[in-house]
Amino acid sequence: MQALKLTLSVCLATCFPTCLDSGDLQEMEVKPGADVLLQCQGPRDADIRLLKWSRPDLESEGYVYFFRDNHLYEDIQHPSFHGRVKLRDPHMKDEDFSVTLKNVNVNDTGRYECEIINSKTGGKPELISTINLKVEPGHTLGDGEDRENRNGGNDDGGKDGGNVGLDVILSVAVLCIFQLIRTVPGQTVTLPCRAPRNTNIKAVEWTRTDLETDYVLLYWDEWPDPEKQHPSFQNRVELRDSQMKDGDLSLFLKDVTRDDSGIYKCRVQRKTNYWKRSYLDATAISVIYLKVEIIQNITAVSGDNVTLPCRALSNIPILVAEWTRPDLEPEHVLYQQLSWSIAQYQHPFFKNRVKLEESKMENGDASLILKTVTSNDTGRYECRVDQRETNRRKRAYLRTEPINIINLTVRPPGEFEVQQLPGSIYI
């Protein structure tokens, strides 16, 4: 008789039901040959222009699944996924963007990301779900639905009269929310978190993953504890409801800056043994990715040459500069390593129309000159740079946050508006 271990992760979620038990993503372990469901649930009433499933380590060679304007683009799909990936619901009813990956093998091990572009939120890419898939011989099927389909609902596969031992480990993340919040400096933002109703809350803790031993806010018996609070959050954070009625643990963060960007976790403790440790040991019930973006608005006249500024924080030479427009596919406006522009990654619309203002990027300057602009150049432009000495091979994406974001508006000569708006630059 063979003992089997079945690991189940149950995620009961609102908004973005992605279960992030550890490492801020969902962990799945399966054995070769299984059909795996990669779950992705979008926001309600979304108007989807683009759905993209990708694996970052393979993205330069193609996508896992790419769907845009009601059309599947198989020509840019990674060869290893041809004929193996399909939507759970081809009509994507109720914003279900989950896909089934068939007949997995050890080469399918990796991190899978589900991104969308929703016209109702300004056409910005949104990361909805992240899944770590591990395919290893010796693990049982991690997808309970797949097990049922293969064995007719009988876990023993019809052998030994059902005398196979099962060691079942159940991990439940209640109301585990992963949400991306974008804002600009100076704003007050609300980081949502809600515990189940009728929870006897003894302590609530907000942390940011990169702050190590310091935390954002700790409440104990309805009183804040400032002893180990990170200095940057003092006098800037408070619970939306200090009495935490109906389990509302949402946090107000005031006067945000770019340094506030990061992953925030909300935990709740119902027992009284908290003082034995510095941190709550409960699973996070809410995970928020806050992005504080510095956005410049530039308005130009059709036919002009426009400079889109971008400067790194330090003046050391830039090794790689990347300009993208997220609403396009491919999204690259320019990708340059050292002094060489790599045309294979560039959208055809920008060929022979863009160049860096400082071609050698020696002083941390990656500003872009866009020639003879038209109304089709209107959009959101993002600048990323890499100044590190690494053995970087050529690839299509820098996996970093943009250091500058520019909203460019191009107007016909006769429609140029003279009125200047706050925070805007006019050419």
C-alpha angles and dihedrals in degrees: 000000000000122000116223129198117212117191115198126187114196116196120188103185146170129204096000108014099203114141110223105180096155135007091011094281142081116269120212127180121190139157126245116280097034126126107232129203113217104200125217123164117186131206118284120275092006119172100217119206096166138017118189130181111188143167108217094215091056102033095105088061099043145298132280090230129351121188123172133167092353092307131110112222104211092166091072095041117114108258093235091063099048110129093359104086128067138158115262086223113026089201093050091223116187089015093289106163096167118137133202117227109203130215097358123205135188091272088065091068110118148082117305122199128196114204132175139187110219116195090207092063098050100276096280119147112255124198104220106168138015122191131184107209119195119188113191133158109246096039119107123233109293093199110079092197091056092049090053093049094050099044101033092250092305113116093201092063090232095295132122092008091279095305094133112123118235124205102195121193113190119197115185124191108190116212092346105182126188110188134170114217121188123194142150130245117284097030129119111233132193117223104202123223130157129180122210115278119271091022112156097225117201098166140005125196132193116195138172114222097228096052096076109196098006122082137205098231137347124193120190120183090344093307127107118239110210096178097101100021115133109253093234091065100047111124090000104084136058138155115263088230114024090196091053093222116189088008094292106161097160117147131223113215112191132209095001122206132193088263089065091070112117147087115304124196129198120205132178130202124204100178130076101233094089097116091067089076141029096235136041110255096208122115114264110261093194131030118188126188106205117196117189105194131193104219126186122198115214124183120194139173121250110263096029128117111242131201116213106200123225126162129171120232092249130046095229116120119282115234098189130020123188129187117186140175106208096205092063131075114240086029100198118117091174135350116188132177113195103316098336124094112211106220097186091076096046126106108243091234091070101044112128089000103085137056138157116263088225104037096193094046089216098147101044091268117137098162114154129222113210112194130216097354124207134186088271088068091065109116149084117306123195126197124204129175139187119208098169125114101239138144090250116179118209111278137155104244142045105216094215137101117268115260091207135022123194129190105206121197119188117196130189112257093254095050101050111136118223096198110102120217123210113271094017130124121209123202 
